[in-house]
């Protein structure tokens, strides 16, 4: 529709202008082609303006229209590829006009200067040698330069390159800043069309830099088997004015020692709204956590290198400098694995806080001696966010999480949100019963009618990557339930956990260990089993993990009528 408006407004004017100018001067061919060149140039102006609209972080497009990151990414990719196609069409039309120009006599060639046919010969170089005339003649060179930059960006967006060399893809995208400056010299109308997108882009980056200005005290804890817990204190004011209660929130984390240039997205395993409620208002910071896993083989203590002044000793008496930890997360996790760094203090069990969160008690009344030592190192991070995913599980009666590997982070946050919903229900019911002097706190007559009744988590993880805690061995399903609630870092007896959720809790967790001779999680079958249960209604499915896993989940959801879903995709 937008392109149609441009055609309706500009085509007749451009066609009449070039035809009248050519006929009056004796040029009868190629006039409409010049009008088409100018028209496609205006299309490029408008499309470039849409490409520059921020699609993530502080995106006005996502906020106003309530769009997911996947939708805004699809919009960006569609407009970007459209822009590239229009630029090629614009250039092709110009190249096809050049033979028409060369066929003209020397006198007629002055009617439409080849370097900039929109001007007269005496308005541009070589007919006009002033600075203005030279600038007008630079049209072809600025256009070629911009096209070359966009070709480089286009090539790096190909899946084969983007997947293997993401940093190359990301940093070549920054060349678009240079391209915008050059293209504005190519056509002044480009500036007016790109100004709104540029203004939003500048505002977006300004807000990012403002959030990244302060370093936050953080800790990286090794949980064993390649799993790590990243905890930090988030300033509470980051949630000021935020009305979103979605459990799915992500941050962009910058760690200078791992990479000066890179910021990596992490989905927090903490439900921010719940954490904001249970944290005393006198505290300025909220404790939030992230879960990640080192890629590749997890070294044993004997395999870990000993670092000495930047050198690795591990080959007898020979010191060899080795480049380790190519991945950002590997560099970060190596801090907790470094044998030269001592163990951190024993990490306090999260059981007291969970017990209080579920029962509504004070956050200072319950203690426990259940602790477990882990390798912990204190670091400083810069954090940008939070950015919320527009998903609200509380609108559904049954919420199912199909997650694989580190995709369990989102399920942890959803389960934490579910626990908070049940805590609030119990608290409200207790107050109601107290006011009405009922005999029992859980009278079925006055039980709260909650929309969100069940939360079911299916976690697919390789057997070799599974983290098991002492005291819960041999009870995989029970352990996994504890895993979702207790956040993978406390040594607690099952009896303690059961007092929080209870043996008949509506929170259900199933761990599917994969590997040699072990079957993969059958999402379609698991979903069909739940849908066949009499109490299953109003189902929403959360999918997170590798692309193939998410695609299999989406296929199963599409085949199940009445099921809504969300796939947590990070790929672009």
N, C-alpha and C positions, 0 to 999 in steps of 0.2 A: 504493500500500500504506500509506504514511504517513497519507494523508488518510483511508483506510478505518479505520485504528486510531483516529484522532481521532473519527470518527463512532461507532465502537463504544463508545468510552469515554465520550464526552460527550453524544451525542444523547439517549439515554434519560433521563439525569439532567436535562438542560436541559428536555426536553419535559415530564417529570413535574413539575419545579419550577414552570414557568410555568403549566401547566394546573391544577395543584392550587391555586396562588396565585390564578389568575383565577376558577376555579369557586367557591372559598370566598368570594370577594368579589362574585360575580355577573357577572363578565366571561366570556362564553362564546365570543367570537370573537377571532381574532388571536393566541391564546396559542402555537400551534405556530409562527406566523410570528416571534414574539419568540425562540423557541428556535432557529429557523433563523438569525436575526440574530446571536445569540450564537455559534452553531456556526461560521458563516462568519468571525466575528471571530477565533476560535481558528485557523482555517485561515490567516487573514492573519498571525497571530503566527508560525506555523511557517514560512510561506513567506518572510516578511521575514528570519527568521533565516538561511535558505538564501541569500537574495539578498546578504546582507552578508559571506558567506564570500569571502575574497580569491581571485581567479581568475588572477592573474598575479603576476609578481615572486616574492615569498616565499609562494607558495600551498601551504598544507598539502594542499589538495584535489589539486593537480597532482602534488605530490611523493609523496604516499602511494599514489595510484592510478596513477602514471606516465602522466598524461594530458597531451596536447599543449595549447598555448594555444588552438587552435581548438576543441577539445572543451570546455575550461572556459568559453570564451566562449559556446559554444552552451548550456551548462548555465545560465550566468548569465542569458542572454537569455530562455531558457525559463521560469526561475523568476521573473524580473522581470515578464514579460508575464502570467504566471499570477497574480502578486501584484496587478497592476493590474486584471485581470479580477475577482479575488475582492473587491477593494475596491469596485469598481463594483457587484458583486452584493450585497455587504454594505450599501452605501448604498441601492441600489434596494429591497431588502427593508424597510429602515427607512422609506423614503419611502412604500412601499405600505402600511405599518402606520399611518401618521399619519392617513389618513381613518378607519380603524377607531377610533382614539383620539378623533377629533373627533366621531364619532357617539355617543359615550358621554355619559351625563349628567354633571353637575358632580361628583356624589358618586363615580361610578365612575372618573372621570378621576384621582382620587387613588390608585387602585390601582396604576397603572403611570404614573409621571411621564413626560411626553413627552420631557423633556431627558435622562433616564437611566432607562429602564424597568426596569433590573436592581435598582434600589433602591426602598424604600418612600417614600411622599410626605414623611413626617417625617424622612427621612434625607438628603434633597437639597433644594436651593433650588427653589421659594420656601418649602417647608415647613420648611426648616432654613437659617437665614441665617448660620450659622457659616462659617468659612473652609473647613472640610471639606465642608459642604453646597454651597457655591459651587463648589468644585473638582469635586464629583461632577456638578454641573449643567453643567460646561464640556465634557462629553463630546461633544456635538454640534458645538461650535465647534472643538475640537481635531481631530475627525474631518474636518470640512470643510477646515480649513487643510492638513492632511496630504494630503488628496485633491487639492487645488489644486496643491500642490508636485509631487506625482507626475504630475499631468496635464501640467505644464510639462516635466518630465523625459521623459515619454512622447512628447510632440510633438517634442522635439529628437532623439529616437532614430529618427525617420522618415528613411529613406534620403535623401530629397530635401533635408532640412535637415542631417543629419549629414555628408553628403558635401561640402556647400558651406560649412558653418559648423561645422567640427569643434571649434573652441575653445568655441563656444557650447554645443555638445553636452557637452563635457568639464566645463566649469565649472558648468553647471546640474546635473550629476551630483553635485557637491559639496553641493547643497542637501539631499541625502538625510541628511546629518548633522543638519540642522535638523529634518527630517521624523521621524527616529528619536527625537529628544528630545521632540517634540510628541506622537508616537504613544504613547510610554511614559507620558505624562500622560493619554492617552486610555484606555489599558488597562494595568494593572500587569502582566498576564501577558505583555505584549509584551516587557518588559525581560528576563524569564527566558528567553524563546525567542531573543532576539537577542543575549544575553550571550556565547555561544560565538563567534558570527560577529564580534561587536564586539571581543572579546579578540584574535582572530586578525588583525582589521583594524588594531588598535592596534599589535600586534607587527610586522605587515608595514610599517607606516609608520615605526615606530621603527627598524627595520633599514634602511629606505631613507634616512632622515635621517642615520643613523650613517655610511653609505657616502658620502653627499653632503657630509659636513662638511668634507672636505679638498679643496683645489684641486690639480689635477694639471697639470704643465707639458705643453703640447701644441703641435703645429705643424700649420698648414693649408698645404698645398702645391698650387698650381695646376698641373694636368697639361696644361692646354690644352683647348680645345673644350668648356669648361663642366664638365670633370671635376676633382675635387679629392680629395686624399688627406689624411686626418686621422690624425695619429700622436700617440700619447701613451705615457707611462710608467705602467703599471698596477702598483700595489703587489703584490708576489708573494703576500702573505698572503691576498689575495682568493680564491686557489685552495686555501687550507688546508681540509682535510677534504672536498674536492670529488672524488668518485670518477667523475664523468661525463667521458668522453673524447669526447663528440660534437663533431664539428667545427663544428656550428652553434650559435653563441652570440651573444646580443645584449646590448647595454647601453643604458641610458637616459642621455642626455647633456644636461647643463644648461650653457648659456653665457649668462651674465648680460647681456652686451652685446647679444645677439640677442633675448632674452626673459627677463624676470625670473621669469615664472610657468611657462613651458613646459619640459618634458623630452621629448626626442625619441628614439625607438628607432632604433638602428643595428645592423645585423648586421656583426660584425667579419670582416674578410677573413683574419684570423690564426687558425690552429689553435692554441688556447691550450695544449693538452696537448703538442703538438710544441714550441711556443715555450718551454714550461717545461722541457722536456728539454734543448734545445740551448743555453739560457741558463745560463751558469755559476752554480753555487749560491752563489757569493760575492756575486752581484748581487741587490739587494733588489727591483728592478723588472723588469717584462717589457715589451718594446716590442710594442705592438699597433697595428693600423691599421684604418681604416675608409675606405670609398670612397663618395662621393656626387656628385651632379650638380646643378648649378643648374637650376632650372625655367625654362621660357620661353626666349626668344631670348638667345643669348650675345653680349654687346656686344663690338665690336672696341675696340682701344686708342683709336681716335679718338672712339668713342661713349661711352667711360667718362667720367663727370662728374668734375670737379675739386671736391673738397669744401673749403670754407673757412669755419670757424666755424659749421658746421652748415648752410651754404647751398650751393647748387649753382650753379656758373657754367658756362653753356653756351649762353647766348642773347645773344651780343654783350657789351654793357656792362651788361646787366641781370642783377641777382642775383635768382634766384627760389628760394624754399624748396620743395623737392620731396620728397614721401614716396616713398622707393625701397625695394625689397627687402621686399615684404610677407611672403614666405615665410621661415621660420626658416632654412632652408639657404641661401637667397639672402643673408640678412644675414651668415651665417657666411662664405660664399664671398667676399663683397665685401671682407672684410679682406685676403684674398690678392690681390684684383684692384686694390686701391686704389693708384693710381699714386704717391701721396704716400708710400707705404711702400716701402722699398728691397727689392731682391732679397735673399733669404736666402743662406746659404752653399750652395755646390754640394752637392747631396744625394749621399751616398755610394752607390755601387752596391750592390744587395743580392746580386749574384752571388757574392761570396766566402762570404757566410753560407749561401746555398743550396747552394753546392758542398760546403761543410763539412757541412751538414745531411744531404746525400744520401750523402756518402762516409764520414761518421762521424769526420772529422778534427777537430782542435782548432779552436775558434772564433777563434783568434788567429794562424793560420799562413798564410792565403792573402790576398793583396792584389791589387788591380787598379786601373788608372788610368782605367777607363771610368766617366765621370761625366757628368752633364747638369745644367745650371742650370735651376731652376724658381723661380717666385715663391713665397716661403715667408714666413710670418709666425708669430711665437710668440704664443700665447695661453694663458689658463688656463681649465680646464674642471672641472666637477664630474661625476663619473661614477658611475652606479649599476649594479651588476651584477658578474659576468656571470650571465646567465640562459640555461640550456642548453635546446635543443630535444631531446626524447627521440628522437633518430634516430641509428642506428649503421650507417653504410655498410659498415663492415668485416665485417658479418655476411653480405654478399652478394658473389658473384663478379664481377658486372658492375654498375657504378654509372653511371647516365646523368643528366646535369644538363641540363635544358632551362630556360634562363634568358633573360630579356629586359631590356634596359636596365641599370639599377642592380641588378637582381636577380642580377647576376653576382657580387655580394659573397659569397653563400653558396657558389657554385661555386668561388670562390677558396679559401675555407676548406676545402672538401671536397678540392680538388686538393692543397692543402698537406698535408692529412692523408694523402692517398694517397702523396705523396712521402715522408712520414715512415715510412709502413708499409714502403715499398720500401727505405728506408735501413736500417731495423731488420732487415729480411730479409737485406740484403747484409752487414750487420755480423755477424749471427748465423751466417751461412753462412761468412764469413771466419774467424770464431773456430773454427767446427767444422772447417773445412779445415786450419787451422793445428794444431789439436790432433791431427788424424789424419794430418798430413804428406802431404796430397794435393798433386798436382802443380799443379793449377789451382784458382783461387778460385771458379770457377763450374762445378764438376763437375755434370753433369746427373744423375748418380746420387744426389747428395746435395742437390739443389736444394730449397729450402724449398717446401713445399706450402701456399701461401697461399690463404685463402678469397677475398680481394679481389684479383682478377687484372687487372681493367680499369677505367679511369675515363674516361668520354667526356663531353665538355662541348659543348653546342650553345648558342652565344650569339647571340641575335637583337638587333641594334642598328641604329638608323637610320644611314644613310650619313653624314648631316650631324653625327651625334653620336659617330662612331667616332674613337677616339684611336689614332694611328699613331706609332710611334717611328722616329727616324732609324736607318738601318742595317738595317731590317726591311721596308722598303717593297717591295711587289710580292710578298711571301710571306705572304698573309693567313692561311692555315692555320697556318704555322709561327709567324707573329707572335702569333696568338691563343694558341698553346700557351705561348709565352714570356710572354704577357700573364697567363695564369693562374698561372704559377710566379713570375715576377719582379715581380708586383704593380704593373705599369704605371708604374714610375718609374725606369728605368735605361736608358742608351744602351749596348748591348752587342752585339757582333758575333754572328751566328748560330752561328759555330763555337764560341764560348765556351759558348753555351747547350747545344749538342749534346753537350758533354762531360758535362753533368749527366744529362740524360734519355736522350740517345742517339736516333738516327734511328728505332729500332724500339721506342720506349718504349710501354708499355701505356697511357700518358696521351695521349688524343686530344682535340683541340679543333677545332671547326668554327665559323667565324664566318659568320653569315647577315646580310648588309647589306640593309636594307630601305629603302624610300623610293619615289620616283617610278619607275615602270616596273620595280620590283624585286619579286619574289614574297616573300611572307611565309614564315617557317619552317613547314614542314609536319611537325608533331610526330608525327602518326599514321604518316606515311610513313617518317620517320627511325627511329621506334621499330620499325616492322615490318622495316626493313632490318637493324637490329642483331639483332633476334630471329631473323632468318633465317640468321645466321652460325653456323657449326658450334660455335664456342667460346663462344657466348652462353648463359648459364644463370644461374639465381638472380639475376634482374634487380630492381634498386631504382632508382626514378626520383625525382629532386629537381626540383621545379617552383618557379620564382620569377619574378615580374614583375607586370605589370598583371593585374587580375582576369580579364579575357577570355582572356589568355594562359594563366593557370593553369587556367581552366575547360576550355579546349581540350585542355590536357595531361591533365587528369583524365579527360576523355571518352576520349582515346586509350588511357590506361592501363586504364580499365575494360573496354575492348573487347579488351584483350590478356590472355589467361588466364595466370595465374602471375606477373604483374607487380605489385609493390608500389610504392607511391609516397607522397610527402609534398609537400603544397602549402604553401608559405610565405606565409600570408595575414596581413596586418596590419590589414585592415579589420575593423570590428566592427559 
